[in-house]
């Protein structure tokens, strides 16, 4: 067995780096562009609400479409062609967004969603295809690949944020599009060298399948992918429609899982139930975490004394901490396992959600020490991001590993799709939560509100007559404090349910 990693891994590393550069660069600008430029004429509150709704619908669809993109690649296109067409569609989308007009902006988002659905699941599958079953290099290979994701996510807000500040946000979208073309160029060059061998080629069965109306199913896959853009554009523009789509998909998932329960053993059924329970708590985690691209970015723009960065560039803080902490965290889990002290998955979930709560608590506490103009020290933003990032490392890789270990062999891919669907719901719920920051804060005497006020030290009466940004600070800090309280309560609930979940997992750690 080879000691090093396949050369193809490093090509895929840079392809993914540039794809994530394009995505996270766009994401760093998205809400600020909607709020401050596209719908600035609506006024701050209405523009915020519109921005949160669009961001939520877009994020939900970004996580929902890879389920279909993976199926299309498995059956018809193969991983390589799916990645190529996905890259082309995302580049088109980003350049359309850089036109600076509402119509092209939404069509661009539609192209991004479709392209992401084709790209995202299949480049990971290509990485997996580099290693034979049981190859001990696999986990390390995915760790290297994961670093590429976060390196791209770190660099892009810095670069696109700089371009947005100096030249305008539409030029930031254009830079993200250029990044996508660089990634596509690296991938095409890698294919030309033959470094991938047969990995990711069109499936043999797809080549034998008959044509429909004179076109192969490969061609129809591409045609229908492009044809889906208007529908996805509509779902983003009419953001409330995305929720109906998600509920329909959820009902279909429940039906399919319920039907499969008749064909599997009791231990397998109970493991699937454990996955659904943890997926529910994962949804709560990501609904809070995904405030990063919306409310936390606006909080940074309006209420944080930013030093050496702007609000767009603050989106690089989380991936920077991931880069610094991912490998030490992995080593820490390995050490705990050797010491026979490694916590079971449900306890890791509880700890991860609690750390997320601590992060939002720090965001909220910053309000207590705000300046006379309602501005908060950058330190609170940095410490808060650090804590929600450590929470992410307790949830994200652990959850993916858990799904692959607990799912019956027949439905591993499907259950992975279910897991990503939970993240899709989280994105949609995140938009609902974010809208609370766009409303005027009115006291109603509720317990959650009273606790939040004690944390932040702010009430409508206290900020009355104060100048500066205290009105937005009150809204943001109250929502952040409420998130912290709910996260702590959820973490306790997970800890209480942990013995039951462990029992359902039938010995899986």
ABEGO torsion letter per residue (X at the ends): XBABBBAAAAAAAAAAAAAAAAAAAAAAAAAAAAAAAAAAAAEAAAAAAAAAAAAAAAAAAAAAAAAAAAAAAAAAAEAAAAAAAAAAAAAAAAAAAAAGBAAAAAAAAAAAAAAAAAAAAAAAAAAAAABBBGBAAAAAAAAAAAAAAAAAAAAAAAAAAAAAAAAEAAAAAAAAAAAAAAAAAAAAAAAAAGAAEABGBBBAAAAABBBBGGBBAAAAAAAAAAAAAAAAAAAAABAAAAAAAAAAAAAAAAAAAAAAAAABBAAAAAAAAAAAAAAAAAAAAAAAAAAAABAAAAAAAAABBBBGBBAAAAAAAAAAAAAAAAAAAAAAAAAAAAAGABBBAAAAAAAAAAAAAAAAAAAAAAAAABBAAGBBBAAAAAAAAAAAAAAAAAAAAAAAAAAAAABBAAAAAAAAAAAAAAAAAAAAAAAAAAAAAABBBBBAGBAAAAAAAAAAGBBAAAABGBBEAAAAAAAAAAAAAAAAAAAAAAAAAAAAAAAAAAAAAGGBX
